[in-house]
C-alpha cells in the first residue's frame, strides 16, 4: 500500500491504472475510520481490481462553530487499518493541495442541497460537492462508494455526477450500526458513555416508524410525529429536525404511495450532532 500526498501524483497513477485497464474503486473519507468505512472498503475490494481510499478532512463543508479543528485525525492508525484490508493507495492530501492559493471555484447543486442538512448547515453541501468533484476528477474511478447514513449527501453526489457527466458509478452501501442500533459515525467518539447509550433512541424511533408503516400508516406527518415523540422521550436528546420526504427529490410527503420515502433525523446529544434515516417502500 502506498500513501500519496500530491494530487498530481495521484492523478498520474490513476491514468496509468486506466491504461492498464484496471478497474478502480474509490472510497472518499475524512479519516477517523470505523466499521462503516471498512464496509465500504470491503465492497470496493469485491468490485474493483484497485482500491483507492482518500483521507481528507474537508474544511469547506464545515460551518462556523462546527468541529473542523477538533475533528479526529490519525493518519497512522487509519493507514494501518487500511493496509489490513488490502487497500492499494491512500490519497491523503493536505488542505493546500486541494484548495491551492487563490482557489475560488465551487460546485453548487440546486434544490437537493437546500433542505434538511442544507438548511441546518448552510454551505455544507457546496463544500461536499466541490471536494467530491475535485476527488473524482483526480482519481477518475469506475466506482465510488458512499454510505446510506448520509442519504442527502448520496443524492447530491448522484445528481452531481449525472449533471456534470462523470463516468463514475456511485455505489451506495447500507448503514452499519453499533450493537445498540446507533449508526456508526466518526462523531460517535465525542459522545460520553451515557450519551452513546441514550443515542440508541434515534434508531428505536426510526424503527417505530417503520413498524407503523408496515401496519398501514401512510400519513407522513403521523410517521414524523411517531419519531419525534420517541426521541423527545429521552431528556438528553435535542431534535434538530425530523422529516418524511421523497427519497429522490427530498420534498415533503403528505401521503405515502408507491415512491420510496426517506425518514430522516438530526439529533443533538450534548455538543454532538447525529444524523440517521430509514427508507420506506424500498425498491429491490
Secondary structure, DSSP 8 states (H G I E B T S, - for coil): -EEE--HHHHHHHHHHHHHTT--EEEEEE-S---HHHHHHHHHHHHH-SEEEEEE---GGG--TTSSTTTS---HHHHHHHHHHTT--EEE---HHHHS-TT-------TTTTSSTHHHHSTTHHHHHHHHHHHHHHHH--SEEEEETTSHHHHHHHHHHHHHTT---EEEEE---B-TTS-B--GGGGGS-HHHHHHTTHHHHHHHHHHHHHHTT--BHHHHHHHHHHHHHTSTTEEEEEEEEEETTT--B-SB--SS-EEEEEEEEETTEEEEEEEEES---
